Amino acid sequence: MTCILLTGSSRGIGAAAKAALEARGARVVGQATHSSSVDTVPADFTEPTAPQELWLAALARAGGQIDVLVNNAGLFDPNPIERSDIEWLDAWEDTMRINLTAAAQLSRFAVKHWQERGIPGRIVHVASRAGHRGDSPAHWHYAASKGGMLAMHKSIARAYAGEGILSFAITPGFTDTAMAGDYLASRGGPGLLADIPLGRVAEPEEIAKLIEFCALDAPPSLTGATLDANGASYVR
């Protein structure tokens, strides 16, 4: 049975991915900032020690081996430049720690885990269209964190493919989740759809299908690839 550690599993894309992966017979250990679910480990990624504590707890629940890491946890709070210096910096650092640093820590633990055992492994990074084209004036930090995730993904893919350690990235545009809902409303709601040729935002289940594919089915030669899912609102 494939054992998967999935961060940000309690809602939106993460919840849809958890359901899709479990439907395929995978054992999924989830993560959420706060959770009482028996199959989810509570971990607050603003705390520097949380990723390591999560990794060790997930290993114990998985019987000592994790085959796939899905870095899906994310924070998308506005951070306007008009804030005080300390407020702006605090928001920047919280977003970086949750969106990028925690993902880097977990990726490091995963790579070392697979190297020590001489086994293959996969990492799926849920980044964002913002990592390619940027975001709003209040979301420098979010775009920067996702751009950093994409650079990290490429580095991992190039460094470890020869050891059977594969890395994939997914870059959703707007997705119909609680995280994006307030932002869509603040940016004009339906008016924002004019920028999406498909005429709608993605459904969480669509992104979950890509996570499922990368985690379980993608051929090894796809390692290093980034899969866009933005309704043609950004094409490369």
MITIVEX-325794 format. One line per field, with one value per atom (N, C-alpha, C, CB): residue number from 1; z, y, x. Coordinates in steps of 0.1 Angstrom, whole numbers, always signed. Atoms other than C-alpha are relative to their C-alpha. Glycine has a CB too. Example, Ala and Ser with C-alpha at 12.3 -4.5 7.8 and 13.67 -1.06 7.14 Angstrom:
% MITIVEX-325794
nr	c(1, 1, 1, 1, 2, 2, 2, 2)
Z	c(+0, +78, +0, +12, +0, +71, +8, -14)
Y	c(-12, -45, +12, +0, -11, -11, +11, +5)
X	c(+9, +123, +9, -10, -9, +137, -8, +4)
This chain:
% MITIVEX-325794
nr	c(1, 1, 1, 1, 2, 2, 2, 2, 3, 3, 3, 3, 4, 4, 4, 4, 5, 5, 5, 5, 6, 6, 6, 6, 7, 7, 7, 7, 8, 8, 8, 8, 9, 9, 9, 9, 10, 10, 10, 10, 11, 11, 11, 11, 12, 12, 12, 12, 13, 13, 13, 13, 14, 14, 14, 14, 15, 15, 15, 15, 16, 16, 16, 16, 17, 17, 17, 17, 18, 18, 18, 18, 19, 19, 19, 19, 20, 20, 20, 20, 21, 21, 21, 21, 22, 22, 22, 22, 23, 23, 23, 23, 24, 24, 24, 24, 25, 25, 25, 25, 26, 26, 26, 26, 27, 27, 27, 27, 28, 28, 28, 28, 29, 29, 29, 29, 30, 30, 30, 30, 31, 31, 31, 31, 32, 32, 32, 32, 33, 33, 33, 33, 34, 34, 34, 34, 35, 35, 35, 35, 36, 36, 36, 36, 37, 37, 37, 37, 38, 38, 38, 38, 39, 39, 39, 39, 40, 40, 40, 40, 41, 41, 41, 41, 42, 42, 42, 42, 43, 43, 43, 43, 44, 44, 44, 44, 45, 45, 45, 45, 46, 46, 46, 46, 47, 47, 47, 47, 48, 48, 48, 48, 49, 49, 49, 49, 50, 50, 50, 50, 51, 51, 51, 51, 52, 52, 52, 52, 53, 53, 53, 53, 54, 54, 54, 54, 55, 55, 55, 55, 56, 56, 56, 56, 57, 57, 57, 57, 58, 58, 58, 58, 59, 59, 59, 59, 60, 60, 60, 60, 61, 61, 61, 61, 62, 62, 62, 62, 63, 63, 63, 63, 64, 64, 64, 64, 65, 65, 65, 65, 66, 66, 66, 66, 67, 67, 67, 67, 68, 68, 68, 68, 69, 69, 69, 69, 70, 70, 70, 70, 71, 71, 71, 71, 72, 72, 72, 72, 73, 73, 73, 73, 74, 74, 74, 74, 75, 75, 75, 75, 76, 76, 76, 76, 77, 77, 77, 77, 78, 78, 78, 78, 79, 79, 79, 79, 80, 80, 80, 80, 81, 81, 81, 81, 82, 82, 82, 82, 83, 83, 83, 83, 84, 84, 84, 84, 85, 85, 85, 85, 86, 86, 86, 86, 87, 87, 87, 87, 88, 88, 88, 88, 89, 89, 89, 89, 90, 90, 90, 90, 91, 91, 91, 91, 92, 92, 92, 92, 93, 93, 93, 93, 94, 94, 94, 94, 95, 95, 95, 95, 96, 96, 96, 96, 97, 97, 97, 97, 98, 98, 98, 98, 99, 99, 99, 99, 100, 100, 100, 100, 101, 101, 101, 101, 102, 102, 102, 102, 103, 103, 103, 103, 104, 104, 104, 104, 105, 105, 105, 105, 106, 106, 106, 106, 107, 107, 107, 107, 108, 108, 108, 108, 109, 109, 109, 109, 110, 110, 110, 110, 111, 111, 111, 111, 112, 112, 112, 112, 113, 113, 113, 113, 114, 114, 114, 114, 115, 115, 115, 115, 116, 116, 116, 116, 117, 117, 117, 117, 118, 118, 118, 118, 119, 119, 119, 119, 120, 120, 120, 120, 121, 121, 121, 121, 122, 122, 122, 122, 123, 123, 123, 123, 124, 124, 124, 124, 125, 125, 125, 125, 126, 126, 126, 126, 127, 127, 127, 127, 128, 128, 128, 128, 129, 129, 129, 129, 130, 130, 130, 130, 131, 131, 131, 131, 132, 132, 132, 132, 133, 133, 133, 133, 134, 134, 134, 134, 135, 135, 135, 135, 136, 136, 136, 136, 137, 137, 137, 137, 138, 138, 138, 138, 139, 139, 139, 139, 140, 140, 140, 140, 141, 141, 141, 141, 142, 142, 142, 142, 143, 143, 143, 143, 144, 144, 144, 144, 145, 145, 145, 145, 146, 146, 146, 146, 147, 147, 147, 147, 148, 148, 148, 148, 149, 149, 149, 149, 150, 150, 150, 150, 151, 151, 151, 151, 152, 152, 152, 152, 153, 153, 153, 153, 154, 154, 154, 154, 155, 155, 155, 155, 156, 156, 156, 156, 157, 157, 157, 157, 158, 158, 158, 158, 159, 159, 159, 159, 160, 160, 160, 160, 161, 161, 161, 161, 162, 162, 162, 162, 163, 163, 163, 163, 164, 164, 164, 164, 165, 165, 165, 165, 166, 166, 166, 166, 167, 167, 167, 167, 168, 168, 168, 168, 169, 169, 169, 169, 170, 170, 170, 170, 171, 171, 171, 171, 172, 172, 172, 172, 173, 173, 173, 173, 174, 174, 174, 174, 175, 175, 175, 175, 176, 176, 176, 176, 177, 177, 177, 177, 178, 178, 178, 178, 179, 179, 179, 179, 180, 180, 180, 180, 181, 181, 181, 181, 182, 182, 182, 182, 183, 183, 183, 183, 184, 184, 184, 184, 185, 185, 185, 185, 186, 186, 186, 186, 187, 187, 187, 187, 188, 188, 188, 188, 189, 189, 189, 189, 190, 190, 190, 190, 191, 191, 191, 191, 192, 192, 192, 192, 193, 193, 193, 193, 194, 194, 194, 194, 195, 195, 195, 195, 196, 196, 196, 196, 197, 197, 197, 197, 198, 198, 198, 198, 199, 199, 199, 199, 200, 200, 200, 200, 201, 201, 201, 201, 202, 202, 202, 202, 203, 203, 203, 203, 204, 204, 204, 204, 205, 205, 205, 205, 206, 206, 206, 206, 207, 207, 207, 207, 208, 208, 208, 208, 209, 209, 209, 209, 210, 210, 210, 210, 211, 211, 211, 211, 212, 212, 212, 212, 213, 213, 213, 213, 214, 214, 214, 214, 215, 215, 215, 215, 216, 216, 216, 216, 217, 217, 217, 217, 218, 218, 218, 218, 219, 219, 219, 219, 220, 220, 220, 220, 221, 221, 221, 221, 222, 222, 222, 222, 223, 223, 223, 223, 224, 224, 224, 224, 225, 225, 225, 225, 226, 226, 226, 226, 227, 227, 227, 227, 228, 228, 228, 228, 229, 229, 229, 229, 230, 230, 230, 230, 231, 231, 231, 231, 232, 232, 232, 232, 233, 233, 233, 233, 234, 234, 234, 234, 235, 235, 235, 235, 236, 236, 236, 236)
Z	c(+0, +0, +0, +12, +0, -9, +11, -14, -11, +21, -4, +13, +4, +15, +11, -11, -9, +37, -8, +7, +7, +25, +10, -6, -9, +41, -5, +0, +3, +42, -5, -11, +5, +40, +5, +5, -6, +59, -8, +13, +8, +32, -14, +7, +14, -4, -8, +1, +9, -27, +8, -6, -8, +2, +3, +13, -3, +12, -12, +6, +12, -24, -4, -12, +3, -29, +9, +1, -10, +3, -5, +14, +5, -10, -12, -2, +12, -44, +2, -10, -3, -31, +7, +7, -8, -6, -9, +12, +9, -33, -9, -9, +7, -51, +9, -7, -9, -21, +8, -7, -8, -7, +14, -7, -14, +30, +1, +9, -1, +36, +14, -8, -13, +67, -3, +7, +3, +66, +11, -1, -10, +83, -1, -4, -1, +94, +12, +1, -11, +117, +13, -2, -12, +141, -5, +7, +4, +139, +11, -12, -9, +160, -7, +10, +8, +132, +3, -15, -3, +139, -11, +3, +11, +104, -4, -12, +3, +106, +12, -3, -10, +125, +1, -3, -1, +139, +0, +13, +1, +130, -5, -9, +3, +130, -7, +12, +7, +103, +3, -14, -5, +118, +10, +5, -10, +144, -7, +11, +7, +132, +2, +3, -3, +148, -5, +15, +4, +134, -11, -3, +11, +101, +5, -11, -5, +119, +9, +7, -9, +145, -9, +10, +9, +117, -7, -10, +8, +97, +9, -5, -9, +127, +4, +13, -3, +136, -11, +5, +12, +101, -3, -13, +1, +99, +9, +2, -10, +130, -4, +14, +4, +117, -13, -2, +13, +83, +1, -10, -2, +98, -3, -7, +2, +92, -14, +4, +14, +55, -6, -8, +8, +35, -14, +6, +14, -3, -8, -6, +8, -14, +10, -9, -8, +1, -9, +5, +7, -11, +8, -3, -6, -2, -5, -2, +4, -3, +9, -1, -10, +28, -5, +14, +5, +20, +8, -14, -6, +34, -10, +13, +10, +13, +6, -12, -6, +34, -6, +15, +6, +20, +9, -3, -8, +31, -7, +2, +7, +18, +4, +1, -4, +17, +9, -13, -9, +37, +15, -3, -14, +69, +6, +0, -7, +95, -4, +15, +4, +88, +7, +4, -7, +115, -3, +15, +4, +105, -13, +0, +14, +69, +1, -9, +0, +78, +7, +8, -6, +102, -9, +12, +10, +75, -11, -6, +10, +50, +5, -4, -6, +73, +3, +12, -3, +83, -13, +6, +13, +46, -5, -10, +5, +37, +8, +1, -8, +66, -3, +15, +3, +58, -14, +3, +14, +20, -5, -8, +6, +14, +10, -6, -9, +44, +5, +12, -5, +58, -11, +6, +11, +24, -3, -13, +2, +21, +11, +0, -11, +55, -2, +14, +2, +47, -12, -2, +11, +13, +3, -12, -4, +29, +8, +9, -8, +54, -9, +11, +9, +26, -9, -10, +9, +3, +9, -5, -8, +32, +4, +13, -3, +42, -12, +3, +11, +7, -3, -13, +3, +3, +10, +1, -10, +36, -2, +14, +2, +26, -14, +3, +13, -10, -8, +0, +6, -22, -8, +10, +7, -47, +8, -14, -6, -37, -9, +13, +8, -50, +8, -9, -7, -40, -10, +5, +8, -54, +7, -2, -6, -48, -6, -3, +5, -51, +1, +8, +0, -61, -5, -10, +5, -80, -13, +11, +12, -112, +4, -6, -4, -91, +0, +14, +0, -90, -14, +3, +14, -128, -3, -10, +5, -133, +10, -8, -11, -99, +4, -5, -5, -80, +3, +14, -2, -66, +8, +7, -8, -49, +15, -1, -13, -16, +2, +6, -1, -23, -6, -8, +4, -31, +7, +4, -8, -3, -6, +14, +5, -17, -14, -2, +13, -53, +2, -9, -2, -40, +6, +10, -7, -18, -11, +11, +10, -48, -11, -6, +9, -71, +6, -4, -6, -46, +0, +14, +0, -44, -14, +3, +14, -82, -2, -10, +2, -81, +8, +5, -9, -52, -7, +14, +8, -72, -11, -5, +11, -102, +5, -9, -6, -80, +4, +11, -5, -64, -11, +9, +11, -97, -7, -10, +6, -112, +8, -4, -9, -82, +3, +13, -6, -73, -10, +12, +9, -104, -2, -14, +2, -108, +12, -1, -12, -73, +0, +12, +0, -83, +9, +5, -8, -63, -10, +11, +11, -85, +6, -8, -4, -82, -10, +4, +9, -98, +7, -3, -6, -94, -8, -1, +5, -100, +3, +5, -2, -106, -3, -8, +2, -101, -2, +11, +0, -110, +11, -13, -11, -90, +0, -4, -3, -75, +10, +5, -8, -59, +14, -6, -14, -23, +10, +2, -10, +9, +0, +14, +0, +6, -10, -1, +11, -27, -1, -13, +2, -22, +4, +9, -4, -3, -10, +14, +9, -27, -13, -3, +12, -57, +2, -4, -3, -41, +1, +13, -1, -33, -13, +10, +13, -69, -11, -4, +10, -85, -3, -12, +2, -83, -15, +5, +14, -117, -10, -4, +9, -133, -2, +4, +1, -126, -10, +14, +9, -148, -14, +1, +14, -179, -3, -1, +2, -174, -2, +11, +1, -176, -13, +13, +13, -212, +2, -10, -2, -198, +5, +10, -5, -181, +14, -9, -14, -147, +7, +1, -7, -119, +1, +14, -1, -113, +12, +1, -12, -90, +7, -5, -7, -62, -5, +15, +4, -76, -13, -3, +12, -109, +4, -8, -5, -90, +7, +10, -7, -69, -10, +8, +10, -101, -4, -12, +4, -110, +11, -3, -11, -75, +0, +14, +1, -78, -11, -2, +12, -112, +3, -12, -3, -100, +11, +4, -11, -68, -3, +11, +3, -83, -14, +4, +14, -121, -9, -5, +10, -137, -3, +6, +4, -156, +5, -15, -5, -142, -9, +2, +9, -173, +2, -14, -2, -162, +12, +3, -11, -132, -4, +7, +3, -131, -7, -9, +7, -149, +9, -9, -7, -139, -8, +3, +6, -147, +3, +4, -2, -152, +0, -11, +0, -144, +4, +11, -2, -148, -10, +1, +9, -175, -12, +7, +10, -200, +4, -13, -4, -179, +0, +13, +2, -181, -7, +14, +8, -208, -3, -13, +2, -212, -13, +12)
Y	c(-12, +0, +12, +0, -12, +34, +9, +8, -9, +57, +14, -4, -14, +94, +10, +3, -12, +125, +11, +3, -11, +152, +12, -5, -12, +187, +8, +9, -8, +210, -8, +10, +10, +181, +2, -14, -1, +194, +7, +8, -7, +215, +3, +14, -4, +226, -10, +12, +9, +211, -12, +7, +11, +190, -10, +6, +10, +174, -8, +8, +7, +166, -10, +10, +9, +151, -12, +8, +11, +130, -10, +6, +10, +115, -7, +8, +6, +109, -11, +10, +9, +92, -12, +7, +11, +71, -9, +5, +8, +60, -10, +9, +8, +46, -11, +8, +10, +25, +5, -12, -5, +47, +3, +13, -4, +53, +14, -9, -15, +91, +4, +8, -7, +108, +15, -4, -14, +143, +9, +3, -11, +176, +11, +4, -13, +206, +7, -3, -8, +234, -4, +15, +5, +223, -12, +11, +11, +189, -10, -7, +11, +162, -13, +3, +12, +137, -10, +3, +10, +104, -2, -13, +2, +103, +13, -6, -13, +139, +5, +11, -5, +153, +15, -5, -15, +188, +5, +4, -6, +209, +14, -8, -14, +247, +4, +9, -2, +255, +14, -1, -13, +290, -3, +10, +4, +270, -7, -9, +6, +261, -15, +6, +15, +226, -8, -2, +7, +217, -10, +9, +9, +201, -13, +6, +12, +177, -8, +4, +7, +168, -7, +9, +6, +162, -13, +10, +11, +140, -12, +4, +12, +118, -6, +4, +5, +115, -8, +11, +7, +106, -13, +9, +13, +80, -11, +2, +10, +63, -5, +7, +5, +62, -8, +12, +8, +49, -13, +9, +12, +21, +0, -11, -1, +35, +4, -12, -3, +43, +9, -13, -9, +72, +0, +15, +2, +68, +13, -11, -13, +102, +11, -2, -12, +137, +10, +6, -10, +162, +13, -4, -13, +198, +9, +7, -8, +214, +11, -10, -10, +235, +14, -2, -13, +272, +11, +1, -11, +306, +11, +6, -10, +333, +12, -6, -12, +364, +12, -1, -12, +399, +7, +9, -7, +420, +13, -9, -13, +456, +7, +8, -7, +477, +12, +5, -11, +504, -4, +5, +4, +483, +5, -16, -4, +492, -10, +0, +8, +478, -14, +6, +13, +451, -9, +3, +8, +440, -6, +9, +5, +437, -11, +11, +11, +417, -12, +6, +12, +394, -8, +4, +7, +386, -7, +10, +6, +380, -13, +11, +11, +357, -12, +3, +11, +337, -7, +5, +6, +331, -8, +11, +8, +321, -13, +9, +12, +297, -11, +3, +10, +280, -5, +6, +4, +280, -5, +12, +4, +275, -7, +12, +6, +268, -14, +9, +13, +240, -10, +2, +9, +225, -5, +6, +4, +226, -10, +13, +9, +210, -14, +6, +13, +182, -7, +1, +6, +177, -6, +10, +4, +174, -13, +11, +12, +148, -11, +2, +10, +129, -6, +5, +4, +128, -8, +13, +7, +117, -14, +8, +13, +90, -10, +3, +9, +76, -4, +6, +3, +78, -10, +13, +10, +60, -14, +5, +13, +32, -6, +0, +4, +31, -3, -12, +2, +33, +12, -4, -11, +55, +8, -4, -9, +84, +11, +5, -11, +112, +11, -5, -13, +148, +7, +8, -8, +167, +14, -7, -14, +205, +7, +8, -8, +224, +15, -3, -14, +258, +9, +2, -9, +285, +7, +10, -9, +304, +12, +4, -12, +333, -2, +3, +2, +317, +3, -14, -4, +324, +14, -9, -13, +356, +11, -1, -10, +373, +0, +13, -1, +383, +15, -8, -14, +414, +8, +0, -8, +443, -4, +15, +5, +428, -14, +2, +14, +394, -2, -9, +2, +399, -13, +12, +11, +374, -14, +1, +13, +347, -4, +1, +3, +350, -4, +12, +4, +349, -14, +11, +14, +318, -11, -1, +11, +299, +0, +3, +1, +310, -7, +15, +8, +297, -14, +5, +15, +264, -6, -2, +6, +260, -1, +10, +1, +267, -12, +13, +11, +242, -13, +1, +12, +216, -4, +2, +3, +219, -5, +13, +4, +216, -14, +10, +13, +185, -10, -2, +9, +169, -3, +6, +2, +175, -7, +14, +5, +165, -15, +7, +14, +131, -9, +1, +9, +117, -14, +6, +12, +92, -10, +3, +9, +78, -5, +7, +4, +73, +9, -14, -10, +104, +10, +6, -8, +123, +12, -9, -12, +158, +5, +10, -5, +172, +13, -11, -12, +206, +2, +12, -3, +217, +15, -8, -14, +254, +4, +8, -4, +261, +15, -5, -14, +294, +1, +5, -1, +305, -13, +11, +12, +275, +2, -11, -2, +273, -6, -5, +4, +270, +11, -6, -11, +289, +10, -6, -9, +303, +10, -9, -9, +319, +8, -7, -6, +329, +15, -7, -14, +361, +9, +2, -8, +372, +2, -8, -2, +366, +11, -13, -10, +387, +14, -3, -13, +415, +5, -1, -5, +416, +1, -10, -2, +419, -12, +5, +12, +384, -4, +3, +5, +375, +8, +1, -8, +404, -6, +14, +5, +386, -12, -5, +11, +357, +4, -7, -4, +378, -3, +15, +3, +370, -15, +5, +15, +332, -4, -7, +4, +320, -11, -4, +11, +289, +5, -10, -6, +311, -4, -4, +4, +296, -3, -12, +4, +289, -15, +6, +14, +254, -6, -5, +7, +229, -7, -10, +7, +214, -14, -1, +14, +179, +0, -6, +0, +189, +1, +13, +0, +198, -13, +12, +13, +167, -11, -4, +10, +146, +1, +2, -2, +161, -5, +15, +5, +154, -15, +5, +15, +118, -5, -4, +4, +115, +0, +8, -1, +128, -9, +15, +8, +109, -15, +2, +14, +75, -5, -4, +5, +74, +6, +2, -7, +99, -8, +14, +7, +83, +7, -2, -7, +89, +11, -11, -10, +109, +13, -5, -13, +136, +7, -3, -7, +144, +14, -8, -13, +181, +9, +0, -7, +191, +8, -10, -8, +217, +0, +15, +2, +211, +12, -13, -12, +243, -4, +11, +2, +243, +13, -11, -13, +278, +5, +10, -4, +278, +9, +7, -8, +293, +15, -1, -14, +325, +4, +3, -2, +321, -12, +2, +11, +301, +3, -2, -1, +294, -6, -6)
X	c(+8, +0, +9, -9, -7, +13, -4, -3, +3, +16, +4, +9, -1, +12, -2, -10, +1, +18, -5, +13, +7, -6, -2, -13, +2, -3, -12, +12, +12, -33, -12, +3, +9, -57, -14, +5, +13, -87, -11, +1, +10, -104, +5, -3, -3, -105, +7, +9, -8, -79, +5, +12, -5, -64, -10, +6, +11, -97, -4, -12, +3, -105, +11, -2, -11, -70, +0, +13, +0, -73, -11, -3, +11, -106, +4, -13, -4, -92, +11, +5, -11, -60, -5, +11, +5, -79, -9, -8, +8, -103, +8, -8, -10, -72, +7, +10, -6, -63, +12, +3, -12, -35, -4, +5, +2, -31, +5, +8, -3, -31, +1, -10, -1, -18, -1, +14, +2, -31, +6, -15, -4, -20, -9, +15, +7, -39, +5, -16, -5, -31, -7, -3, +7, -58, -9, -9, +8, -75, -1, +6, +3, -91, -2, -12, +3, -94, +11, +0, -9, -77, +11, -7, -10, -60, +7, -7, -6, -48, +9, -10, -9, -18, -1, +15, +0, -22, +14, -7, -13, +8, -1, +10, +0, +12, +13, -3, -13, +38, +6, -3, -7, +44, +11, -10, -10, +64, +11, -7, -11, +99, +1, +12, -2, +98, -12, +1, +11, +64, +2, -11, -2, +75, +7, +8, -7, +99, -9, +13, +9, +73, -11, -7, +10, +48, +6, -5, -6, +72, +2, +14, -2, +80, -13, +8, +13, +44, -6, -10, +6, +34, +7, +2, -7, +62, -5, +15, +5, +49, -13, -1, +13, +14, +0, -9, -2, +26, +7, +6, -8, +45, +14, -7, -14, +79, +4, +7, -4, +78, -11, +2, +9, +63, +5, +0, -4, +63, -2, -9, +3, +49, -3, -13, +3, +49, -7, +13, +7, +23, +0, -15, -1, +32, -12, +13, +12, -3, -4, -11, +4, -6, +4, +7, -2, -9, -7, -3, +6, -16, -2, +8, +2, -32, -8, -9, +5, -38, +6, +3, -5, -35, +10, -11, -11, -5, +3, +13, -2, -9, +12, -12, -12, +22, -2, +7, +3, +4, +1, -14, -2, +8, +12, +0, -12, +33, +11, -1, -11, +68, +0, +13, +0, +65, -12, +0, +12, +30, +3, -13, -3, +41, +10, +5, -10, +72, -5, +12, +6, +53, -8, -8, +9, +28, +9, -10, -9, +56, +6, +11, -8, +75, -10, +7, +10, +43, -3, -13, +3, +35, +11, -5, -12, +70, +2, +12, -2, +72, -10, +0, +10, +39, +1, -14, +0, +41, +13, -4, -13, +78, +9, +6, -10, +100, -5, +2, +5, +78, +0, -15, -1, +76, +14, -6, -14, +113, +5, +9, -4, +118, -5, -5, +6, +94, +6, -15, -7, +110, +14, +1, -13, +144, -1, +7, +1, +132, -4, -11, +4, +115, +12, -11, -11, +146, +10, +7, -9, +168, -6, +3, +7, +142, +2, -15, -1, +143, +14, -6, -14, +181, +5, +8, -5, +187, -5, -4, +6, +164, +3, -14, -3, +175, -13, +9, +13, +139, -4, -11, +5, +121, -10, -6, +10, +98, -4, +6, +6, +77, -4, -12, +5, +71, -9, +12, +9, +41, -1, -14, +0, +43, -12, +13, +11, +10, +4, -13, -5, +23, -12, +12, +11, +2, +4, -2, -3, -1, +7, -14, -7, +11, +15, -4, -15, +46, +5, +3, -4, +47, -2, -7, +4, +29, -2, -13, +2, +28, -15, +4, +14, -3, -3, -1, +5, -21, +11, -13, -9, -3, +0, -4, +0, -13, +5, -14, -4, +1, +14, -10, -14, +38, +5, +9, -5, +45, -4, -3, +6, +22, +7, -15, -6, +36, +15, -1, -14, +72, +1, +6, -1, +66, -3, -10, +3, +51, +10, -14, -11, +78, +12, +4, -10, +103, -2, +2, +4, +84, +4, -14, -3, +88, +15, -6, -15, +125, +5, +7, -4, +129, -4, -7, +4, +109, +9, -14, -9, +131, +14, +2, -13, +162, +0, +4, +1, +150, -1, -13, +1, +140, +14, -10, -13, +174, +10, +6, -10, +194, -2, -1, +3, +177, -7, -8, +7, +161, +7, -2, -8, +190, -2, +14, +3, +180, -14, +4, +14, +144, -9, -1, +7, +133, -5, +9, +7, +108, -7, -10, +6, +94, -9, +10, +10, +62, -6, -11, +6, +46, -13, +9, +13, +10, -2, -11, +2, +2, -15, +9, +14, -36, -1, -9, +4, -51, -10, -5, +10, -81, -8, -10, +7, -98, -12, +9, +12, -133, +2, -12, -3, -120, -3, +14, +2, -126, +11, -2, -11, -91, -1, +13, +0, -97, -13, +2, +13, -134, +0, -9, +0, -128, +8, +5, -9, -101, -8, +13, +8, -124, -10, -7, +10, -151, +7, -7, -7, -126, +5, +11, -6, -113, -11, +10, +11, -148, -8, +6, +9, -162, -1, -13, +2, -177, +9, -14, -8, -158, +14, +1, -14, -125, +0, +4, +0, -136, +3, -14, -3, -131, +15, -2, -14, -94, +2, +9, -1, -101, -7, -5, +6, -108, -10, +10, +10, -125, -13, +7, +12, -150, -4, -11, +2, -148, +13, -10, -12, -124, +0, +0, -1, -112, -7, +15, +6, -130, +11, -11, -10, -110, +3, -4, -2, -116, +9, -14, -9, -98, +14, -4, -14, -67, +4, +2, -2, -71, +4, -12, -3, -70, +15, -9, -14, -36, +9, +2, -8, -23, +0, -6, +1, -35, +9, -15, -8, -19, +15, -3, -15, +15, +4, +3, -3, +14, +1, -9, +1, +5, +3, -14, +0, +6, +10, -14, -8, +29, +13, +4, -13, +58, +12, +1, -12, +92, +6, +11, -5, +102, -7, -1, +7, +77, +7, -14, -6, +99, +6, +11, -4, +107, -11, +12, +10, +75, -9, -9, +10, +50, -13, +5, +13, +14, -9, -7, +9, -7, -15, +3, +14, -44, -7, -4, +5, -57, -10, +12, +10, -83, +5, -11, -7, -58, +2, -7, -2, -55, +15, -6, -15, -17, +5, +7, -5, -1, +15, -7, -15, +37, +4, +7)
